[in-house]
Amino acid sequence: MPEQRFKCFCSYDGTAFKGWQSQLGGGTLQDAIEDRLFKIFGKKIRVHASGRTDAGVHALEQVFHFDAEWRHPARSLMLALKSGLPEGLVLSRVVKADGGFHARYSAVGKRYAYNIFEGDAPAHLARYFWSVGDRRLDIEKMNEAASKLLGEHDFTAFSANRGGGSKDNPVKTLYKLSVRRRGKKVRIETEGSGYMYKMVRLIAGALFDVGTGRLAPEEIGEILESKSRSNKFQAAPAKGLFLERVFYKRPSPRSK
Amino acid sequence: MPEQRFKCFCSYDGTAFKGWQSQLGGGTLQDAIEDRLFKIFGKKIRVHASGRTDAGVHALEQVFHFDAEWRHPARSLMLALKSGLPEGLVLSRVVKADGGFHARYSAVGKRYAYNIFEGDAPAHLARYFWSVGDRRLDIEKMNEAASKLLGEHDFTAFSANRGGGSKDNPVKTLYKLSVRRRGKKVRIETEGSGYMYKMVRLIAGALFDVGTGRLAPEEIGEILESKSRSNKFQAAPAKGLFLERVFYKRPSPRSK
């Protein structure tokens, strides 16, 4: 029986997991899903995500794929898979995909949101917001700084060393980077072609410093142009970060 | 040194606690706060909440009070108290109160919200919504049924036996009971003079049955008038329920 590729959508609360990528000792999202697949298929099946997320980072919609022999509808595979997942990991959709689809290599962009709370977030939001105490953020200045990062740039200055020596292409395009306030909640939203390691959290940390007045908006442009990691700002904590959406090219209806 | 009464506001994620009220073996919200007060004052100090909440029920804003000898500003007591609280319990405000203030007996009303999610709630909402799978709810019918519960009534039909034999007055007034949809989220909001044990969850469960068509809106009025607990409907699960606000009479500026 031939293998079929399955495309899956899930959300997760990063608090309870050691990030996406499988590791010795387990406890990651990939481990949880592959453990479940092992129980269903009786063998190791590897899953491929659109990208890894760090420990503590959440996803509203992560996408992954895997190949398996399954003679029933995708929906019944979804029910089998979702029923045994640990708390904090929710499978929302499983569909059959073309063999040419790859969760990571077919992705053309991603949307992330970074959540800040002025004051102490109430208990049910505390796991999903960075609570910044008494500071009030200047949203206008933050947006002025954000505009300097829009477009295609070498984002080395907003990246961290992942270790392992693998070099990512530092040239990425941000189509959107905006800061909005709703009451005490401040939401930084970005859509881009791709992101370097810790890039969104480093951008959020730098924009936060602009919001408090520690950095001037123009300095963000200077930091970007320096193309080297600055110690002028810190990455914002993982708990405020959500992978919200992975974009794939819409197949044109007439091309195979 | 005379004792001072302190009025406190907190929020909590009910998932991690065995309800509000202190019990043998601990694990409740009251235990967590009293443990912390014991560390600060070196003696048992009893706290009084606006009312207890059941295991799994959340609070956006619960109010409690206690009496203690404290010669410093209320703000420093707040900092001392909040720093050692367990995860899931957030203290937001501590103010000095008049000795005549009582968190429970001075309360003149409360607002609760009950959250339903059509489908599976994404991971970061799963602890705070009742996910009801494939059902689509008829909001108009639910509001029609809700209108029958507005005003002053004997709510025995929407109450459960708490045990312990204490009898609550079953006559309560609901000033507001509305159902609103936002995407897949359905929010039931109620403001009332008071609530019997499990009353909000029983109302939410009955309105849910109206939303799915299991009960007709008129049956809600009939159930209310029967003044006896019906087995026609179930209480909705604790996880969707939030205590949102406790109302106290505004002291008139000219009195005493």
Chai-1 contact restraints between the chains, C-beta under 6 A:
chainA,res_idxA,chainB,res_idxB,connection_type,confidence,min_distance_angstrom,max_distance_angstrom,comment,restraint_id
A,S11,B,P122,contact,1.0,0.0,6.0,A-B,restraint_1
A,S11,B,A123,contact,1.0,0.0,6.0,A-B,restraint_2
A,Y12,B,A123,contact,1.0,0.0,6.0,A-B,restraint_3
A,D13,B,A123,contact,1.0,0.0,6.0,A-B,restraint_4
A,D13,B,H124,contact,1.0,0.0,6.0,A-B,restraint_5
A,H58,B,H124,contact,1.0,0.0,6.0,A-B,restraint_6
A,L60,B,P122,contact,1.0,0.0,6.0,A-B,restraint_7
A,G88,B,A123,contact,1.0,0.0,6.0,A-B,restraint_8
A,V90,B,D120,contact,1.0,0.0,6.0,A-B,restraint_9
A,V90,B,A123,contact,1.0,0.0,6.0,A-B,restraint_10
A,D120,B,V90,contact,1.0,0.0,6.0,A-B,restraint_11
A,P122,B,S11,contact,1.0,0.0,6.0,A-B,restraint_12
A,P122,B,L60,contact,1.0,0.0,6.0,A-B,restraint_13
A,A123,B,S11,contact,1.0,0.0,6.0,A-B,restraint_14
A,A123,B,Y12,contact,1.0,0.0,6.0,A-B,restraint_15
A,A123,B,D13,contact,1.0,0.0,6.0,A-B,restraint_16
A,A123,B,G88,contact,1.0,0.0,6.0,A-B,restraint_17
A,A123,B,V90,contact,1.0,0.0,6.0,A-B,restraint_18
A,H124,B,D13,contact,1.0,0.0,6.0,A-B,restraint_19
A,H124,B,H58,contact,1.0,0.0,6.0,A-B,restraint_20
A,H124,B,Y128,contact,1.0,0.0,6.0,A-B,restraint_21
A,Y128,B,H124,contact,1.0,0.0,6.0,A-B,restraint_22
